[in-house]
Amino acid sequence: MDPNRQGARASYVALLIFVALWILVPSAVRRFNREAFVEFQAPALHLLGKSRELATFWEKKSRSVEEMAAAGRDLARINAALEIQIHKFEDIRRENVRLREITRYNVPAEYMSVVARVATRDSSSWWQRIVIRKGRNDGIRPGAPVVFGNTVVGRVTAVHLTTSEVDLVTSPGFRCTAYLEGDDQNHIVLVNGVASNSLGTAKARVSVIPRDYFMPAGQPARVFTTGMGGVFPSRLMLGYLDGGTYATQVGNFKESLLMPSRDLYNLQEVSVLVPLHQNPGEALMQGDQFQ
Amino acid sequence: MKESSDMHVLPSTPVDRLRLYGVFFFFLAGFLYVIGGLVYRQLIQSNELKDQSDTQSRRVVLRPPARGRIYDRNGFPLVDNRARWSVKADLASLQKEFRAEYLRMLAAEKAREAVSIDREKLLEDARVRVLQGWLNKVWFVIDETNRNTKGRKPLTKLTPVTAPAERQINITELRKHLRERRALPFTLVNDLAFPGTGQALTADDGTKSVARFIEQFPVEGPIRLEQDIVRTYPYGAMAAHVLGYVKDTDALPDNVDDISEVRVESMQKLRYTGKTGAAGVELSYNNVLSGRSGWELWSKTSSGYNQTRLKYSEPEQGGNVMLSLDYRIQQATESGLAKLKDPQGNLLPAAAVMIDVHTGEILALASQPSFDPNQLADRVSSKYYDQIEESGGWLNRTTQGLYPPGSTFKVITATAGMRKKVVDWDDVLDCGAFFRVGNRDYPEHEPVGYGEVNLDKMLAVSCNVWNYQIGIRTGIEALAAEARRFGLDTPLLQTVSDFETGGQPMTELPYAASRGLVVPDREYKLRVGAGAWTDGDTANLSIGQGYLLTTPLHMACVAASIARGETRTAPSIIHSLERTGRHPGALPIGLNAEQLASLRGGMVRCVEEGTARVARIPGLPYAGKTGTSEYFKKGEKAHLAWMIGYAPADYPVVAFAVLVEGQSDTNTWGGKTAGPVAKEMLEAWWPIAVKANLDDKPKAPR
């Protein structure tokens, strides 16, 4: 027999044996393997993120002096505006502290904030999942909300040693309750991601909107977290209602699409709000038994 | 060479050829048979086979639509729908878990060396254990008391044996579900907002439990969050007898015939439980409120579970109904009734109604005791059902309660007397302490009598002796005819067509009194076997006693008719801007101007200084007539307190009737007991009328 064909046959046999062995090995071994692969891949992800930053750095460094001067002027202007805002916020903070002292209102901090750089986006679902360069070693736990400024980015779904996976607001696995701007009665609505095709813009669906709700005139209504579900702090922004609400035939409710904040498409850095106390949902995500 | 060898294999003898043709035709026949069968199946039998295949492999699931809303005349929702979030387990997705648990339990049984193993029971136990595990997880998430978690390890909440029923899988329900609706998801928590026997877990409206589940429970997996609609009555028991309530039904509006894919008659149709009207407007306008069912076409697995949803259509909400009620007047009316209590503090049975004099639209209609339709909208506890039954709360006393109208009937006696010209508006009669008819004295309610009494005074003080005299002079024929002219024997409320009810035609408020209405006469007394009619019977009838039976709504219509100077008023519970104010069968009252003015003036005097003076409202002159009649309750004599009237006195806009069933040991009198309720109704209505007049001058008051 042709030695080439013989070699090919041997490789097929080897592949079959490998597949059979893979099927037969205990699930713990397979899980370990998968986990080990993620950890093996992690340095590459770190390197990828850092090299992208380095590229950005050199790209910026190569700009002309005139460009840099113009950018410097713009920054100075922004800095000045921010300085004023900082003073304003400082005044508000002091007033807040004063009022808390008067009313003896003392709410303990519920979350610990961990800042993390975005390593990569999951290529299988471009808008739906990102990988960040912080993991179990940094105290991140599954289920923790992920924010950028006061905007919700998503939620941690899987945590590895040095990286974590975050389902974005537009991911079908994301679900939370929200309030709508302009709804005086604060009805809760449901926000969940919608699976979109590869070329479509990722969006989330806002459902169970009361029939008598109307968007404020002249601006898209903002959508905020309720803080009632025990996962997300209250009044964080989820995005805007896109293109108005439309009635479903089901009856008393309307639906709409959520246009996530613009920042979601260009994330470089996020904050993970790790709850100080574990909530039941987190226990479920870790697979605890409740028999 | 090659050619010759090929030639060599061909059969050379005739026998061989025959064999070859034989084989050839055998195969040809077989081939034609197969082709023919294929053509037959594909072209001739295709429709039939497709139907069979659809029947076996597909099913239609019908989803109930949301019912329409019911509004009051100003557009306030009296009946609405709220979102109900329920947690359901997809049994098809749990098959592997059931199997694994079953095998584990089977192994345990075998290890125990059990003598006999009931595999069916074991499989059921496995299902229950798996579902219980998921239910525990749901409760672990929604119950905020689980906050007691320290460090990284949660303190899982153990389920004790004495756990509340709602935290346990109901085996009977699971069995029933597997038997009848295996393809549909099994309900773990029926209402997330109120998971514990209708109570919220936290001191809010239950939203927190819903939010906790939404945000903390994994999105993927066999446990689904479903959202549907449940009927809600925002004002609780208010106007319960008008609005009615809904009950479960499996007979959903069946519009699947519209769908070409599912016209196969034998195709299995599964229905979610929907709601249908059980009483009140919910029942009489059931078809309007019902809407159209949604449907889903599913392919199913060999074990009967749903596999893939092939097509679907959302349910379509039912139409809305706008009632003529004004919720502000309704609230005031019920608040007035709620103050009527016996010495033990129990609510007295009572009824009150207010109608628009011109259109006949009912502005308030209350019956006491009542019920809270919210408690009947979902799962009715037998305890609550029995409680309503015992208190007599099902009866709508305003339209179904039959009572002798007592002295409120005197307006009809007076009208009959004047129309028969046996008395005129300014005639004065001598009215002593009693009036002798035959050999029996018929008493006056004032021990010394009223002396000289004219029509005006009779109505003010409600003189009985004046009515005995006029009643006997008028005669039973004319008296009964007058009562009939005012429609006391005619069923009220329009009939709603069977198209709107979705069943039998019925009155706007179902089962309004019809056959029980009695305007007695000679023939009636003979028919019921009570003997010949006597003058004593006429005397009794003249003061609204005896065999006469009517409803509070009829008496409100009498008041409205007098206010307009007509004989009939057609009341309606539905608000319509196109209502003309013409009342079928209505005739002019048949009195001259002085007579009518005197009749109305006597009613005004009744409120100003007569038996209804306790209900006088400074700044709002109105006409009224009280009545106190006797009836037997549980074998003991008791009083019925009545008051009818219209307001304002000079330009009538509304008419009303109030009835209170006194207990045998209560001091119940028309003006004293029913008067304050009428006062409260009018005090609620008057500012609304004044405001309407300010907002839109030409409209009201008329």
Interface residues (C-beta under 8 A of the other chain):
Chain A: G143 P172 G173 F174 R175 C176 T177 I188 L190 N192 S207 V208 T226 M228 G229 G230 V231 F232 T248 Q249 V250 G251 N252 F253 H277 Q278 N279 P280 G281 E282 A283 L284 M285 D288 Q289 F290 Q291
Chain B: P65 A66 D80 N81 R82 A83 R129 Q132 G133 N136 K137 F140 V141 E144 N146 R147 T149 K150 G151 R152 K153 P154 T156 T207 K208 V210 A211 R212 F213 I214 E215 Q216 F217 P218 V219 E220 Q227 I229 G291 G294 E314 P315 E316 Q317
